[in-house]
Amino acid sequence: MRLTDVEARDLLSFDTLQLSDLPQTLVVVGPNGGGKTNLLRLLQIVAVAIDRAATFSQDAYRALVRFAASRRLGAARADISSVRLGITFTESWERELLASFVRAAIASGILRDTPTNADASGSIAWVRQHVSQTALTPLSSGAIVVDFVDAATGPWAIGYEFDVDGERFRWVLDGPQSRGALMRAADAGRLDLPSYPIAQKLDLDEHRVPSQPFTLADLLPPPGEARAVTLDAGPQWAGLTREFAALAGIALEQTQRNGFSLADVLHVVLSRALVLLGDLREPPRMEYTVEEVASDSSPADGSRIPVRLFRLKNGNAADRRQFAAIQDLFKRLTGRTFDIALASPPPGHGEEPAANLQISSDNEQF
């Protein structure tokens, strides 16, 4: 895999960022505070988002919540903060992993409603013959997109976008829309989009074998529709599922999952190709247990900076003087004021006791 582009909008310290046609070797230099570390954090956000979409990890979920709170200071609440990472599959095993997933997903869509004792050999043979790396070439170059939407339907939307004949498509990985839905990018904001299984759009004979060779157009929906392209568990196509799992390094006998999506493909590719080294401190979070607020924290732990500020503000006289000095330095550096206080927990908060902190700057709350 090779990184080709990095874009960001209203996220971390970036108003707009666009780095295109990245070379294979890139050295980034700049002054302190210029955004070098935040550039790496954009890659970290994408990696965490794919981890969440593929594994449903609670640690990844909590990390995404913290990143969702890292919108650029001064960004309008209605704006979407986003990061977009362009990638190209450069290795044969990456392209074969993608093709293996699509083969199994198509077989899953064709055979899902058939009796378990039905003869599926014709459908499996068709998939093996026609769904190739070459047929799926446009899918091998695209962009992972993470939008922080701050909406009632969820705090983020994660997708994989690619172009075919000048049209852009989005494959939903996680978010308010159905996971695995493939749609035109122009329809990505619609929640009322009808989604059809791929089997409904193939011309199948009485043995559920497509009458025509596969083309990528079979996957791509027209405007106003979506295609459901996921790999569900089933005995008729279990051989294709095992082939995909073997390439992905997934131990089927140990996992309790009954389905997979394109996120699993991207998770494997990113985990093998993207290595982040260095002091990437976690972004600040705003919710803590009572025990965390009661104990001091290291200044090196970026995720607990709000706790440290809150304890200084409400500490002894020396702590309060230090907090006032921090406020003064912040104003001299940014021209803005800031404060921190306890806030009401969000609606639907669980029973576990927690402290929610709120930072405000010039009467704006974050």
Residue frames as qw, qx, qy, qz and C-alpha x, y, z in Angstrom:
[[0.000, 0.887, 0.462, 0.000, 0.00, 0.00, 0.00],
 [0.404, 0.100, -0.006, 0.909, 1.14, 3.54, -0.71],
 [0.001, -0.739, -0.424, 0.523, -0.26, 6.79, 0.64],
 [0.408, 0.439, 0.444, 0.666, -1.17, 9.16, -2.19],
 [0.085, -0.607, -0.131, -0.779, -3.04, 12.08, -0.56],
 [0.303, -0.404, -0.676, 0.537, -3.87, 13.55, 2.83],
 [0.116, -0.518, -0.233, -0.815, -6.67, 16.08, 3.29],
 [0.272, -0.425, -0.709, 0.494, -8.22, 17.57, 6.42],
 [0.106, -0.563, -0.251, -0.780, -10.82, 20.18, 7.22],
 [0.456, -0.619, 0.109, -0.631, -11.55, 21.88, 10.55],
 [0.937, -0.282, -0.206, 0.030, -9.71, 19.20, 12.50],
 [0.737, -0.286, -0.114, 0.602, -6.93, 19.52, 15.07],
 [0.212, -0.614, 0.031, 0.759, -4.93, 22.64, 14.08],
 [0.233, 0.055, 0.651, 0.721, -5.92, 22.49, 10.40],
 [0.439, 0.458, 0.137, -0.761, -8.41, 24.82, 8.76],
 [0.881, 0.439, 0.013, -0.178, -7.88, 23.16, 5.40],
 [0.359, -0.558, 0.697, 0.273, -5.03, 20.85, 4.47],
 [0.877, 0.443, 0.098, -0.158, -4.39, 19.24, 1.11],
 [0.238, -0.592, 0.711, 0.296, -1.28, 17.23, 0.30],
 [0.862, 0.410, 0.119, -0.272, -1.57, 15.53, -3.10],
 [0.796, 0.523, -0.282, 0.114, 0.59, 13.20, -5.18],
 [0.547, -0.741, 0.389, -0.022, 2.76, 12.24, -2.23],
 [0.487, 0.567, -0.663, -0.022, 6.16, 10.80, -3.19],
 [0.860, -0.140, -0.487, 0.058, 7.34, 7.48, -1.82],
 [0.582, -0.228, -0.386, 0.678, 9.74, 9.31, 0.51],
 [0.075, -0.821, -0.205, -0.528, 8.55, 12.48, 2.21],
 [0.478, -0.172, -0.464, 0.726, 10.33, 14.53, 4.88],
 [0.171, -0.858, -0.355, -0.328, 8.23, 17.10, 6.77],
 [0.472, -0.084, -0.336, 0.811, 10.06, 19.96, 8.49],
 [0.145, -0.750, -0.287, -0.577, 8.72, 23.00, 10.27],
 [0.027, -0.453, 0.484, -0.748, 8.79, 25.07, 13.47],
 [0.064, -0.203, -0.875, 0.435, 7.39, 23.91, 16.78],
 [0.303, 0.502, 0.500, -0.638, 3.62, 24.19, 16.70],
 [0.220, 0.363, -0.479, -0.768, 3.56, 24.10, 12.90],
 [0.823, 0.159, 0.073, -0.540, 1.40, 20.96, 12.72],
 [0.345, 0.430, -0.825, -0.121, 3.96, 18.22, 12.06],
 [0.130, -0.024, 0.932, -0.338, 2.67, 15.96, 14.84],
 [0.559, 0.359, 0.385, -0.640, -0.93, 16.72, 13.92],
 [0.554, 0.450, -0.523, -0.466, -0.18, 15.49, 10.41],
 [0.232, 0.161, -0.956, 0.077, 0.71, 12.13, 11.94],
 [0.315, 0.169, 0.701, -0.617, -2.38, 12.30, 14.13],
 [0.633, 0.349, -0.137, -0.677, -4.52, 12.49, 10.97],
 [0.524, 0.258, -0.793, -0.171, -3.08, 9.12, 9.97],
 [0.011, 0.024, -0.880, 0.474, -3.74, 7.88, 13.49],
 [0.522, 0.214, 0.304, -0.767, -7.39, 8.96, 13.26],
 [0.690, 0.306, -0.440, -0.486, -7.84, 6.95, 10.06],
 [0.377, 0.202, -0.895, 0.123, -6.17, 3.88, 11.57],
 [0.181, 0.071, 0.742, -0.642, -8.35, 4.09, 14.70],
 [0.608, 0.263, 0.043, -0.748, -11.50, 4.59, 12.60],
 [0.658, 0.262, -0.636, -0.307, -10.78, 1.48, 10.51],
 [0.171, 0.114, -0.904, 0.374, -10.01, -0.48, 13.68],
 [0.393, 0.153, 0.520, -0.743, -13.40, 0.51, 15.08],
 [0.673, 0.313, -0.198, -0.640, -15.25, -0.28, 11.84],
 [0.596, 0.277, -0.741, -0.141, -13.61, -3.70, 11.52],
 [0.404, 0.026, -0.846, 0.347, -13.36, -4.98, 15.08],
 [0.471, -0.709, -0.360, -0.382, -16.01, -2.98, 17.03],
 [0.572, -0.033, -0.504, 0.647, -13.25, -2.26, 19.56],
 [0.319, -0.876, -0.358, 0.047, -14.38, -0.23, 22.55],
 [0.516, -0.499, 0.096, 0.690, -10.88, 1.22, 22.91],
 [0.280, 0.186, 0.486, 0.807, -11.08, 2.44, 19.30],
 [0.125, -0.768, -0.556, -0.291, -14.56, 3.83, 19.99],
 [0.423, -0.812, -0.199, 0.349, -13.31, 5.84, 22.96],
 [0.459, -0.265, 0.289, 0.797, -10.33, 7.09, 20.95],
 [0.155, 0.454, 0.567, 0.670, -12.66, 8.24, 18.16],
 [0.259, -0.858, -0.443, -0.006, -14.82, 10.06, 20.69],
 [0.459, -0.652, 0.028, 0.603, -11.73, 11.95, 21.83],
 [0.348, 0.004, 0.478, 0.806, -10.72, 12.75, 18.27],
 [0.024, 0.690, 0.616, 0.379, -14.28, 13.93, 17.54],
 [0.318, -0.886, -0.248, 0.227, -13.75, 16.52, 20.29],
 [0.523, -0.396, 0.246, 0.713, -10.54, 17.72, 18.58],
 [0.420, 0.768, 0.401, 0.269, -12.20, 19.99, 16.06],
 [0.432, 0.301, -0.033, 0.849, -10.30, 23.10, 15.05],
 [0.162, -0.539, -0.441, 0.698, -10.72, 25.96, 17.48],
 [0.171, 0.438, -0.081, -0.879, -13.15, 28.42, 15.94],
 [0.083, -0.100, -0.850, -0.510, -14.81, 25.94, 13.55],
 [0.540, -0.124, -0.026, -0.832, -18.55, 26.51, 13.19],
 [0.528, -0.081, 0.766, -0.358, -20.68, 23.88, 14.91],
 [0.787, 0.444, 0.202, -0.377, -22.54, 23.15, 11.67],
 [0.407, 0.670, -0.590, -0.196, -19.32, 22.36, 9.80],
 [0.998, -0.060, -0.014, 0.005, -18.19, 18.79, 9.27],
 [0.206, -0.755, 0.613, 0.106, -14.65, 18.06, 10.43],
 [0.962, 0.247, 0.077, -0.081, -13.02, 15.45, 8.25],
 [0.253, -0.610, 0.679, 0.321, -9.84, 13.66, 7.25],
 [0.866, 0.456, 0.023, -0.202, -9.32, 11.94, 3.93],
 [0.418, -0.553, 0.672, 0.261, -6.44, 9.51, 3.30],
 [0.737, 0.530, -0.259, -0.329, -5.74, 8.51, -0.29],
 [0.571, -0.387, 0.720, 0.075, -4.31, 5.00, -0.74],
 [0.691, 0.453, -0.438, -0.355, -3.31, 2.64, -3.54],
 [0.904, -0.219, 0.367, -0.018, -2.94, -1.12, -3.20],
 [0.279, 0.763, -0.546, -0.204, 0.53, -1.76, -4.59],
 [0.203, -0.334, 0.920, -0.040, 1.07, -5.38, -3.51],
 [0.457, -0.016, -0.758, -0.464, -0.45, -8.41, -5.21],
 [0.258, -0.261, -0.882, 0.297, -1.57, -9.88, -1.87],
 [0.150, 0.313, 0.351, -0.870, -3.51, -6.68, -1.09],
 [0.467, 0.200, -0.370, -0.778, -5.37, -6.84, -4.38],
 [0.457, -0.060, -0.871, -0.171, -6.05, -10.56, -3.94],
 [0.067, -0.255, -0.747, 0.610, -7.36, -9.95, -0.41],
 [0.349, 0.303, 0.077, -0.884, -9.79, -7.41, -1.84],
 [0.523, 0.148, -0.620, -0.565, -10.82, -9.76, -4.66],
 [0.300, -0.093, -0.935, 0.162, -11.25, -12.65, -2.21],
 [0.135, 0.299, 0.573, -0.751, -13.58, -10.55, -0.06],
 [0.464, 0.301, -0.155, -0.819, -15.67, -9.41, -3.04],
 [0.434, 0.073, -0.842, -0.313, -15.95, -12.99, -4.35],
 [0.189, -0.226, -0.890, 0.348, -17.21, -14.26, -1.02],
 [0.210, 0.333, 0.349, -0.850, -19.53, -11.26, -0.57],
 [0.488, 0.216, -0.418, -0.736, -21.12, -11.76, -4.00],
 [0.415, -0.053, -0.902, -0.102, -21.56, -15.48, -3.36],
 [0.035, -0.259, -0.726, 0.636, -23.10, -14.59, 0.00],
 [0.353, 0.310, 0.075, -0.880, -25.56, -12.24, -1.73],
 [0.504, 0.153, -0.641, -0.558, -26.50, -14.76, -4.42],
 [0.526, -0.076, -0.847, -0.016, -26.93, -17.79, -2.14],
 [0.123, -0.193, 0.562, -0.795, -28.17, -16.17, 1.09],
 [0.643, 0.031, 0.247, -0.724, -31.82, -17.19, 0.61],
 [0.691, 0.211, -0.623, -0.300, -31.24, -20.66, -0.85],
 [0.912, -0.379, 0.000, -0.157, -31.73, -23.91, 1.11],
 [0.341, -0.726, 0.593, 0.067, -28.55, -25.12, 2.78],
 [0.685, -0.057, 0.709, 0.154, -28.72, -28.39, 0.83],
 [0.615, 0.759, 0.111, -0.183, -29.11, -26.67, -2.56],
 [0.802, 0.138, 0.222, 0.537, -26.42, -27.18, -5.20],
 [0.054, -0.951, 0.018, 0.304, -24.31, -24.02, -5.08],
 [0.697, -0.180, 0.425, 0.548, -21.47, -25.28, -7.28],
 [0.448, 0.625, 0.412, 0.489, -22.55, -23.30, -10.36],
 [0.122, -0.978, -0.089, -0.142, -22.69, -20.00, -8.46],
 [0.616, -0.666, 0.283, 0.312, -19.34, -20.63, -6.76],
 [0.688, 0.109, 0.457, 0.553, -17.71, -21.54, -10.09],
 [0.275, 0.826, 0.301, 0.388, -19.07, -18.36, -11.70],
 [0.325, -0.942, 0.071, 0.029, -17.69, -16.21, -8.88],
 [0.698, -0.430, 0.391, 0.418, -14.27, -17.85, -9.04],
 [0.624, 0.341, 0.469, 0.524, -14.09, -17.47, -12.81],
 [0.231, 0.772, 0.332, 0.490, -15.26, -13.90, -13.22],
 [0.325, -0.942, -0.011, -0.080, -14.49, -11.87, -10.05],
 [0.821, 0.134, -0.099, 0.546, -10.80, -11.18, -10.56],
 [0.411, -0.528, -0.059, 0.741, -8.21, -8.61, -9.49],
 [0.207, 0.086, 0.455, 0.862, -8.38, -7.14, -12.99],
 [0.153, -0.632, -0.641, -0.408, -12.16, -6.70, -12.88],
 [0.439, -0.809, -0.356, 0.159, -11.84, -4.87, -9.55],
 [0.584, 0.188, -0.053, 0.788, -8.90, -2.62, -10.51],
 [0.055, -0.671, -0.083, -0.735, -10.74, 0.71, -9.82],
 [0.691, -0.681, -0.187, -0.154, -11.33, -0.39, -6.21],
 [0.826, -0.119, -0.183, 0.519, -7.57, -0.65, -5.61],
 [0.294, 0.135, -0.094, 0.942, -7.15, 3.14, -5.54],
 [0.285, -0.749, -0.483, -0.354, -9.34, 5.32, -3.38],
 [0.034, 0.459, -0.389, 0.798, -9.59, 7.24, -0.13],
 [0.404, -0.451, -0.749, 0.270, -10.59, 6.38, 3.42],
 [0.102, -0.531, -0.069, -0.838, -12.83, 9.21, 4.63],
 [0.354, -0.419, -0.712, 0.437, -13.63, 9.95, 8.27],
 [0.126, -0.562, -0.181, -0.797, -16.27, 12.65, 8.83],
 [0.176, -0.276, -0.703, 0.632, -17.02, 13.87, 12.35],
 [0.116, -0.491, -0.548, -0.667, -20.64, 14.94, 11.96],
 [0.008, 0.074, 0.561, -0.824, -21.80, 15.53, 15.57],
 [0.499, -0.156, -0.367, -0.769, -25.36, 14.52, 14.65],
 [0.706, -0.228, 0.387, -0.547, -28.14, 12.70, 16.48],
 [0.946, 0.227, -0.156, -0.171, -27.52, 9.69, 14.21],
 [0.909, -0.164, -0.001, 0.383, -23.94, 9.34, 15.44],
 [0.274, -0.851, 0.158, 0.419, -20.71, 11.27, 15.91],
 [0.111, -0.542, 0.637, 0.536, -18.94, 10.06, 12.75],
 [0.863, 0.436, 0.136, -0.215, -19.28, 8.51, 9.32],
 [0.359, -0.519, 0.693, 0.350, -16.51, 6.32, 7.89],
 [0.816, 0.500, 0.221, -0.187, -16.32, 5.30, 4.25],
 [0.517, -0.241, 0.581, 0.581, -14.10, 4.25, 1.37],
 [0.481, 0.766, 0.112, -0.412, -14.43, 6.34, -1.80],
 [0.481, -0.152, 0.660, 0.557, -13.23, 5.45, -5.29],
 [0.392, 0.573, -0.132, -0.707, -13.83, 6.67, -8.84],
 [0.529, 0.172, 0.790, 0.259, -15.15, 4.72, -11.83],
 [0.303, 0.493, 0.567, 0.586, -15.43, 6.43, -15.21],
 [0.045, 0.379, 0.013, 0.924, -15.54, 9.87, -13.64],
 [0.611, -0.576, -0.249, -0.482, -18.21, 8.94, -11.05],
 [0.054, 0.397, -0.732, 0.552, -17.35, 8.81, -7.34],
 [0.748, -0.347, -0.499, -0.267, -18.76, 6.06, -5.12],
 [0.208, -0.535, 0.605, -0.553, -18.69, 5.53, -1.36],
 [0.683, -0.144, -0.716, -0.012, -18.62, 2.20, 0.44],
 [0.478, -0.704, 0.138, -0.506, -20.00, 2.69, 3.98],
 [0.513, 0.203, -0.754, 0.356, -17.75, 1.25, 6.70],
 [0.301, -0.431, -0.694, 0.492, -19.44, 2.71, 9.81],
 [0.050, 0.013, 0.034, -0.998, -21.84, 5.48, 10.70],
 [0.494, 0.222, 0.374, -0.753, -25.51, 6.38, 10.39],
 [0.723, 0.337, -0.329, -0.505, -26.02, 4.44, 7.15],
 [0.980, -0.100, 0.135, -0.104, -26.00, 0.66, 6.81],
 [0.371, -0.599, 0.653, 0.277, -22.55, -0.89, 7.04],
 [0.482, 0.009, 0.805, 0.346, -21.52, -2.33, 3.70],
 [0.458, 0.773, 0.406, -0.168, -23.85, -0.13, 1.65],
 [0.440, -0.089, 0.422, 0.787, -22.26, 0.94, -1.64],
 [0.238, 0.851, 0.441, -0.158, -23.64, 4.17, -3.11],
 [0.443, 0.638, 0.091, 0.623, -22.74, 7.18, -5.17],
 [0.400, -0.116, -0.377, 0.828, -20.84, 9.75, -3.16],
 [0.175, -0.281, -0.147, -0.932, -23.48, 12.34, -4.00],
 [0.670, -0.435, -0.421, -0.430, -26.01, 10.21, -2.07],
 [0.518, 0.060, -0.698, 0.491, -23.79, 9.70, 0.97],
 [0.097, -0.126, 0.419, -0.894, -25.72, 12.19, 3.11],
 [0.644, -0.174, -0.279, -0.690, -29.10, 10.51, 2.56],
 [0.272, -0.179, 0.856, -0.401, -30.55, 8.29, 5.27],
 [0.716, 0.300, 0.368, -0.512, -33.62, 7.31, 3.21],
 [0.334, 0.511, -0.668, -0.425, -31.63, 5.61, 0.46],
 [0.953, 0.006, 0.123, -0.277, -33.12, 2.22, -0.55],
 [0.105, -0.581, 0.799, 0.112, -30.52, -0.55, -0.43],
 [0.916, 0.201, -0.081, -0.337, -30.83, -3.69, -2.53],
 [0.736, -0.331, 0.559, 0.191, -28.90, -6.98, -2.29],
 [0.053, 0.514, -0.626, -0.584, -26.65, -7.52, -5.26],
 [0.285, 0.134, 0.939, 0.136, -28.57, -10.72, -6.13],
 [0.362, 0.698, 0.514, -0.342, -31.61, -8.63, -7.04],
 [0.254, 0.831, -0.196, -0.454, -29.58, -6.81, -9.68],
 [0.115, -0.375, 0.849, 0.354, -28.02, -9.89, -11.33],
 [0.756, 0.202, -0.278, -0.558, -29.76, -11.92, -14.04],
 [0.322, -0.320, 0.873, -0.176, -29.84, -15.33, -12.32],
 [0.539, 0.026, -0.709, -0.453, -30.98, -18.59, -13.89],
 [0.800, -0.407, -0.231, -0.374, -32.99, -21.27, -12.07],
 [0.850, -0.157, -0.341, 0.370, -29.79, -22.51, -10.40],
 [0.297, -0.939, -0.028, 0.172, -28.95, -18.98, -9.25],
 [0.638, -0.141, 0.329, 0.681, -26.04, -18.69, -11.64],
 [0.171, 0.734, -0.031, -0.656, -25.67, -15.27, -13.36],
 [0.775, 0.504, 0.374, 0.073, -26.23, -15.48, -17.09],
 [0.442, 0.852, -0.117, 0.254, -23.59, -12.86, -17.94],
 [0.680, 0.099, -0.359, 0.632, -19.90, -12.44, -17.00],
 [0.392, -0.768, -0.315, 0.397, -19.19, -10.21, -14.03],
 [0.368, 0.551, 0.002, 0.749, -18.30, -6.57, -14.54],
 [0.225, -0.111, -0.482, 0.840, -17.70, -3.92, -11.91],
 [0.325, -0.206, -0.203, -0.901, -20.91, -2.25, -13.06],
 [0.599, -0.352, -0.697, -0.180, -22.80, -5.12, -11.38],
 [0.464, -0.343, -0.562, 0.593, -21.72, -3.72, -8.00],
 [0.122, -0.070, -0.067, 0.988, -22.33, -0.05, -8.74],
 [0.158, 0.637, 0.711, -0.254, -25.78, 1.42, -8.04],
 [0.195, 0.614, 0.362, 0.674, -27.55, 4.12, -10.05],
 [0.040, -0.283, 0.269, -0.920, -28.29, 7.50, -8.43],
 [0.602, -0.290, 0.067, -0.741, -30.76, 7.21, -5.56],
 [0.957, -0.147, -0.198, -0.151, -29.97, 3.58, -4.72],
 [0.217, -0.673, 0.696, -0.122, -27.44, 1.59, -2.74],
 [0.814, 0.141, -0.554, -0.100, -26.09, -1.93, -3.03],
 [0.698, -0.600, 0.341, -0.193, -25.59, -4.08, 0.06],
 [0.746, 0.441, -0.479, 0.139, -22.18, -5.74, -0.33],
 [0.409, -0.616, 0.583, -0.338, -21.19, -7.61, 2.84],
 [0.507, 0.196, -0.839, -0.031, -19.97, -11.10, 3.62],
 [0.697, -0.376, 0.261, -0.553, -22.36, -13.00, 5.88],
 [0.267, -0.296, 0.914, -0.075, -21.84, -16.48, 7.30],
 [0.832, 0.236, 0.054, -0.499, -23.35, -19.41, 5.42],
 [0.727, -0.216, 0.638, 0.133, -22.48, -23.04, 4.65],
 [0.759, 0.582, 0.286, 0.061, -23.00, -22.77, 0.87],
 [0.457, 0.810, -0.183, 0.319, -20.11, -20.33, 0.42],
 [0.692, -0.699, 0.153, 0.092, -18.05, -21.37, 3.45],
 [0.832, 0.067, 0.191, 0.517, -15.10, -22.30, 1.24],
 [0.325, 0.695, 0.096, 0.634, -14.83, -18.76, -0.12],
 [0.424, -0.867, 0.032, -0.261, -15.19, -17.36, 3.40],
 [0.846, -0.425, 0.156, 0.280, -12.33, -19.56, 4.64],
 [0.680, 0.354, 0.151, 0.625, -10.13, -18.42, 1.75],
 [0.021, 0.835, 0.027, 0.549, -10.75, -14.78, 2.62],
 [0.648, -0.750, 0.081, -0.106, -10.20, -15.39, 6.34],
 [0.883, -0.135, 0.117, 0.433, -6.92, -17.19, 5.65],
 [0.481, 0.533, 0.085, 0.691, -5.62, -14.27, 3.59],
 [0.205, -0.810, -0.004, -0.549, -6.77, -11.80, 6.25],
 [0.298, 0.248, -0.738, 0.552, -5.29, -13.78, 9.14],
 [0.574, -0.290, 0.187, -0.742, -8.71, -14.20, 10.78],
 [0.053, 0.062, -0.987, 0.140, -9.19, -17.39, 12.82],
 [0.520, -0.261, -0.397, -0.710, -12.81, -18.22, 12.05],
 [0.659, -0.300, -0.688, 0.045, -13.00, -20.91, 14.72],
 [0.403, -0.252, -0.492, 0.730, -12.05, -18.34, 17.37],
 [0.103, -0.038, -0.026, -0.994, -14.20, -15.41, 16.27],
 [0.213, 0.447, 0.792, -0.356, -17.84, -15.02, 17.19],
 [0.265, 0.460, -0.126, -0.838, -18.58, -12.71, 14.29],
 [0.603, 0.364, 0.710, 0.000, -21.08, -13.79, 11.65],
 [0.510, 0.806, 0.265, 0.141, -20.16, -11.26, 9.00],
 [0.534, -0.315, 0.183, 0.763, -17.38, -9.17, 7.48],
 [0.331, 0.909, 0.211, -0.140, -17.16, -5.96, 5.48],
 [0.598, 0.670, -0.114, 0.426, -14.66, -3.99, 3.40],
 [0.302, -0.863, 0.302, -0.270, -13.43, -2.54, 6.71],
 [0.881, -0.333, 0.319, 0.104, -11.82, -5.91, 7.44],
 [0.778, 0.448, 0.115, 0.425, -9.83, -5.69, 4.20],
 [0.173, 0.846, -0.139, 0.485, -8.66, -2.16, 4.96],
 [0.632, -0.720, 0.243, -0.149, -7.87, -3.08, 8.56],
 [0.918, -0.099, 0.239, 0.302, -5.47, -5.81, 7.45],
 [0.602, 0.596, 0.076, 0.526, -3.83, -3.62, 4.80],
 [0.093, -0.887, 0.152, -0.425, -3.37, -0.63, 7.15],
 [0.753, -0.615, 0.231, -0.038, -2.10, -2.74, 10.05],
 [0.880, -0.008, 0.250, 0.404, 0.62, -4.22, 7.84],
 [0.542, 0.537, 0.186, 0.619, 1.54, -1.12, 5.85],
 [0.076, -0.825, 0.018, -0.559, 1.10, 1.83, 8.23],
 [0.700, -0.292, -0.435, 0.486, 3.52, 2.12, 11.15],
 [0.091, -0.891, -0.015, -0.445, 3.31, 5.20, 13.37],
 [0.713, -0.172, -0.377, 0.566, 6.28, 5.88, 15.62],
 [0.165, 0.409, -0.133, 0.887, 6.93, 8.75, 17.96],
 [0.043, -0.244, -0.647, 0.721, 5.33, 10.64, 20.84],
 [0.275, -0.348, -0.506, -0.740, 1.72, 10.77, 19.63],
 [0.096, 0.092, 0.702, -0.700, -0.09, 11.71, 22.81],
 [0.026, 0.557, 0.822, 0.119, -3.80, 11.01, 22.97],
 [0.064, -0.484, -0.159, -0.858, -6.01, 14.08, 22.44],
 [0.183, -0.093, 0.586, -0.784, -7.79, 15.47, 25.50],
 [0.301, -0.428, -0.809, -0.267, -11.01, 13.78, 26.54],
 [0.236, -0.424, 0.107, -0.868, -13.74, 15.45, 28.55],
 [0.817, -0.388, -0.100, -0.415, -15.26, 12.59, 30.55],
 [0.287, 0.406, -0.788, 0.364, -13.47, 10.89, 33.44],
 [0.647, -0.438, -0.623, 0.044, -14.26, 8.59, 36.31],
 [0.419, -0.886, 0.006, -0.196, -14.43, 10.15, 39.75],
 [0.834, -0.394, 0.151, 0.355, -11.23, 8.27, 40.64],
 [0.635, 0.364, 0.186, 0.656, -9.37, 9.84, 37.68],
 [0.016, -0.847, -0.074, -0.526, -10.37, 13.35, 38.73],
 [0.659, -0.749, 0.041, -0.053, -9.32, 12.61, 42.30],
 [0.805, -0.288, 0.240, 0.461, -5.77, 11.61, 41.28],
 [0.035, 0.808, -0.300, -0.505, -3.08, 13.78, 39.74],
 [0.868, 0.414, 0.249, 0.113, -1.86, 13.03, 36.23],
 [0.588, -0.252, 0.319, 0.699, 1.38, 13.35, 34.33],
 [0.236, 0.721, -0.080, -0.646, 1.71, 16.38, 32.03],
 [0.021, -0.315, 0.805, 0.503, 2.89, 13.90, 29.37],
 [0.211, 0.365, 0.907, 0.015, -0.55, 12.27, 29.26],
 [0.083, -0.046, -0.280, -0.955, -2.35, 14.47, 26.75],
 [0.364, -0.433, -0.729, -0.387, -5.70, 12.76, 27.27],
 [0.477, -0.632, -0.553, 0.258, -5.83, 14.03, 30.89],
 [0.269, 0.207, -0.057, 0.939, -4.77, 17.64, 30.41],
 [0.366, -0.581, -0.253, -0.682, -8.32, 18.85, 31.28],
 [0.760, -0.522, -0.378, 0.083, -8.15, 16.95, 34.60],
 [0.607, -0.101, -0.211, 0.760, -4.81, 18.57, 35.41],
 [0.022, 0.378, 0.095, 0.921, -6.19, 22.04, 34.62],
 [0.566, -0.595, -0.362, -0.441, -9.34, 21.38, 36.68],
 [0.766, -0.423, -0.354, 0.330, -7.30, 20.23, 39.67],
 [0.422, 0.077, -0.115, 0.896, -5.04, 23.30, 39.44],
 [0.193, -0.503, -0.226, -0.812, -8.04, 25.62, 39.29],
 [0.692, -0.570, -0.195, -0.398, -9.61, 24.02, 42.37],
 [0.775, -0.034, -0.465, 0.426, -6.41, 23.27, 44.29],
 [0.491, -0.630, -0.264, 0.541, -4.50, 25.16, 46.94],
 [0.053, 0.922, -0.003, -0.384, -3.28, 28.73, 46.58],
 [0.254, -0.508, 0.635, 0.524, -0.12, 27.70, 44.69],
 [0.394, 0.284, 0.827, 0.283, -2.17, 25.55, 42.29],
 [0.249, 0.846, 0.453, -0.130, -4.59, 28.41, 41.64],
 [0.066, -0.825, 0.270, 0.492, -1.72, 30.81, 40.92],
 [0.328, -0.208, 0.790, 0.476, -0.29, 28.29, 38.42],
 [0.352, 0.561, 0.741, 0.116, -3.70, 27.98, 36.75],
 [0.124, 0.927, 0.166, -0.313, -3.99, 31.77, 36.49],
 [0.200, -0.628, 0.529, 0.535, -0.50, 31.89, 34.95],
 [0.373, 0.137, 0.842, 0.364, -1.56, 29.29, 32.35],
 [0.272, 0.794, 0.538, -0.075, -4.65, 31.37, 31.53],
 [0.026, -0.887, 0.130, 0.443, -2.49, 34.46, 31.14],
 [0.292, -0.371, 0.714, 0.517, 0.02, 32.67, 28.88],
 [0.388, 0.423, 0.796, 0.194, -2.82, 31.26, 26.77],
 [0.209, 0.901, 0.321, -0.206, -4.24, 34.74, 26.27],
 [0.118, -0.780, 0.368, 0.493, -0.88, 36.21, 25.32],
 [0.328, -0.174, 0.819, 0.437, -0.28, 33.43, 22.77],
 [0.188, 0.406, 0.840, 0.307, -3.77, 33.27, 21.24],
 [0.143, -0.164, -0.089, -0.972, -5.52, 36.51, 22.15],
 [0.632, -0.376, -0.482, -0.476, -8.34, 34.47, 23.72],
 [0.395, -0.432, 0.594, -0.553, -9.41, 33.58, 27.24],
 [0.640, -0.056, -0.736, -0.211, -10.23, 30.10, 28.50],
 [0.459, -0.378, 0.547, -0.589, -11.72, 28.43, 31.55],
 [0.453, 0.002, -0.882, -0.133, -12.68, 24.92, 32.65],
 [0.481, -0.200, 0.434, -0.735, -15.59, 23.73, 34.79],
 [0.296, 0.136, 0.939, -0.113, -17.79, 20.76, 35.55],
 [0.412, 0.081, -0.389, -0.820, -20.56, 20.18, 33.02],
 [0.778, 0.032, 0.374, -0.504, -23.80, 18.20, 33.06],
 [0.421, -0.117, 0.860, 0.261, -23.45, 14.66, 31.69],
 [0.281, 0.117, -0.556, -0.773, -24.81, 14.14, 28.16],
 [0.778, -0.006, 0.106, -0.620, -28.34, 12.71, 27.71],
 [0.945, 0.141, -0.250, -0.158, -28.51, 8.94, 28.01],
 [0.165, 0.609, -0.709, 0.315, -25.40, 8.73, 30.18],
 [0.693, -0.120, -0.710, 0.019, -24.99, 5.45, 32.02],
 [0.660, -0.712, -0.211, -0.112, -25.22, 4.80, 35.74],
 [0.774, -0.093, -0.201, 0.594, -21.45, 4.81, 36.37],
 [0.224, -0.906, -0.105, 0.343, -20.39, 7.94, 38.29],
 [0.645, 0.292, 0.222, 0.671, -18.42, 10.24, 36.06],
 [0.138, -0.733, -0.082, 0.661, -17.15, 13.80, 35.89],
 [0.541, 0.618, 0.399, 0.407, -17.73, 15.73, 32.68],
 [0.333, -0.541, 0.014, 0.772, -15.47, 18.71, 32.15],
 [0.437, 0.799, 0.372, 0.181, -16.14, 21.61, 29.81],
 [0.449, -0.246, 0.118, 0.851, -13.57, 24.01, 28.38],
 [0.258, 0.889, 0.378, -0.021, -14.75, 27.42, 27.27],
 [0.471, -0.131, 0.188, 0.852, -12.87, 30.06, 25.29],
 [0.117, 0.067, -0.146, -0.980, -14.32, 33.58, 24.81],
 [0.587, 0.151, 0.372, -0.703, -17.75, 32.15, 25.80],
 [0.736, 0.266, -0.496, -0.377, -17.51, 29.31, 23.24],
 [0.724, -0.365, 0.535, -0.236, -17.84, 25.83, 24.74],
 [0.507, 0.462, -0.698, -0.205, -15.89, 22.78, 23.58]]
